[in-house]
Amino acid sequence: MNASAEPVQPRSRPIASGPPIRRLFQEVIADRLPGPRPPQAAMLFDAEVDPCWDDRSFLADFYNEILHQDTCQPDTAAGLALVAVLAGDDRIPARHRFQAVGLLFSAATVAERHLAEAWPATPPHADPDSEARARTAVQAHVPDLLTRWSAECPAVRLVLAGLAVVFPTDRTVPALTPRLRPFTHQYPQGTDIGDYVRFVLVMAAQDDGRTLKVTEKLTDAYWTGTARGVPTPARALHLLGQMLSKVGAALTPSHARQ
């Protein structure tokens, strides 16, 4: 052995600091993404910690760094890899997995939802290239996330169902009816969860005429509507996004059991 050779330093784990959820995210990302990471990972591994952070404020800042004020930027697609890892790791509490999958839904539907809101004008802050890359990035993770269905809690199953109709396939769409049957039996029409799962099933049928009819019926009754000239898929995803937000607010601890 060459005595002048410098010893190999053992690889050290990141210093755990900040609020508990940051430390947990740090651990999961360090384990699951050991190589080069997207720039948004600096919020997890940078030694500087905002002294004002608690779990809630850290999550808001971290997710906003990836999907900035619900708009896609050039680095958004790369940052979604972090979100997908968190969404698929059982160490992350169910309520936070729900939020992570919800962010993937939002990133994948930015273009349609904003088109529905701004029609006939061009959506402000639109970035078609970044939006397309973000959608492709989310789509790449959907199969792995859907394979977790049987092991997931009811809350995460609900948001996974929304993600499934954003990227329908010949395999996943038929599976939604039996997978959502427990929800349709438990939650009647007119409840937040009941209306949401029924609308997911309408969208899964991929019948634009029926989707448009149900979209108009629901928005007239409960939700912020959109102009009638907006393409049906954009109107439907705009409505589905609103419904998913309401479902998230209505969930109870029993929905988020591990």
LINFENGI-V887911 format. One record per residue. N is the residue number from 0. RES is the residue in one letter. SS is DSSP state (A for helix, B for strand, O for the rest). OMEGA is omega in whole degrees, 0 to 359 (none if undefined). Layout:
n res ss omega
N RES SS OMEGA
N RES SS OMEGA
This chain:
n res ss omega
0 M O 178
1 N O 184
2 A O 183
3 S O 182
4 A O 179
5 E O 179
6 P O 177
7 V O 181
8 Q O 177
9 P O 179
10 R O 181
11 S O 176
12 R O 180
13 P O 178
14 I O 180
15 A O 181
16 S O 181
17 G O 182
18 P O 185
19 P A 184
20 I A 176
21 R A 180
22 R A 178
23 L A 177
24 F A 180
25 Q A 181
26 E A 183
27 V A 181
28 I A 178
29 A A 180
30 D A 190
31 R A 179
32 L O 185
33 P O 183
34 G O 178
35 P O 183
36 R O 179
37 P O 186
38 P A 182
39 Q A 178
40 A A 178
41 A A 179
42 M A 177
43 L A 191
44 F A 176
45 D O 181
46 A O 181
47 E O 181
48 V O 177
49 D O 183
50 P O 180
51 C O 183
52 W O 157
53 D O 183
54 D A 186
55 R A 183
56 S A 176
57 F A 180
58 L A 180
59 A A 181
60 D A 183
61 F A 181
62 Y A 177
63 N A 176
64 E A 181
65 I A 178
66 L O 191
67 H B 179
68 Q O 178
69 D O 175
70 T B 178
71 C O 177
72 Q O 185
73 P O 181
74 D O 184
75 T A 183
76 A A 180
77 A A 182
78 G A 180
79 L A 175
80 A A 177
81 L A 182
82 V A 181
83 A A 177
84 V A 180
85 L A 181
86 A A 186
87 G O 181
88 D O 185
89 D O 175
90 R O 179
91 I O 180
92 P O 186
93 A A 182
94 R A 179
95 H A 172
96 R A 176
97 F A 180
98 Q A 181
99 A A 178
100 V A 177
101 G A 177
102 L A 176
103 L A 176
104 F A 182
105 S A 181
106 A A 182
107 A A 186
108 T O 181
109 V A 186
110 A A 182
111 E A 183
112 R A 180
113 H A 175
114 L A 180
115 A A 181
116 E A 188
117 A A 186
118 W O 4
119 P O 180
120 A O 173
121 T O 180
122 P O 176
123 P O 179
124 H O 178
125 A O 177
126 D O 187
127 P A 181
128 D A 180
129 S A 178
130 E A 179
131 A A 179
132 R A 178
133 A A 179
134 R A 179
135 T A 180
136 A A 179
137 V A 182
138 Q A 181
139 A A 183
140 H A 186
141 V A 181
142 P A 181
143 D A 180
144 L A 181
145 L A 177
146 T O 179
147 R O 189
148 W A 186
149 S A 181
150 A A 185
151 E O 177
152 C O 181
153 P A 182
154 A A 182
155 V A 176
156 R A 181
157 L A 182
158 V A 174
159 L A 178
160 A A 177
161 G A 179
162 L A 181
163 A A 181
164 V A 172
165 V A 181
166 F O 184
167 P O 174
168 T O 180
169 D O 180
170 R O 188
171 T A 184
172 V A 178
173 P A 182
174 A A 185
175 L A 183
176 T A 178
177 P A 181
178 R A 182
179 L A 182
180 R A 178
181 P A 179
182 F A 181
183 T A 177
184 H A 185
185 Q A 186
186 Y O 183
187 P O 173
188 Q O 183
189 G O 172
190 T O 183
191 D A 182
192 I A 180
193 G A 179
194 D A 181
195 Y A 184
196 V A 177
197 R A 178
198 F A 174
199 V A 181
200 L A 174
201 V A 180
202 M A 181
203 A A 179
204 A O 176
205 Q O 175
206 D O 186
207 D A 181
208 G A 179
209 R A 179
210 T A 179
211 L A 181
212 K A 181
213 V A 177
214 T A 181
215 E A 179
216 K A 182
217 L A 182
218 T A 177
219 D A 185
220 A A 193
221 Y O 200
222 W O 176
223 T O 183
224 G O 179
225 T O 182
226 A O 184
227 R O 179
228 G O 180
229 V O 176
230 P O 185
231 T A 180
232 P A 180
233 A A 178
234 R A 182
235 A A 180
236 L A 175
237 H A 178
238 L A 182
239 L A 177
240 G A 177
241 Q A 182
242 M A 180
243 L A 177
244 S A 180
245 K A 178
246 V A 179
247 G A 180
248 A A 184
249 A A 184
250 L O 179
251 T O 178
252 P A 180
253 S A 177
254 H A 187
255 A A 178
256 R O 180
257 Q O none
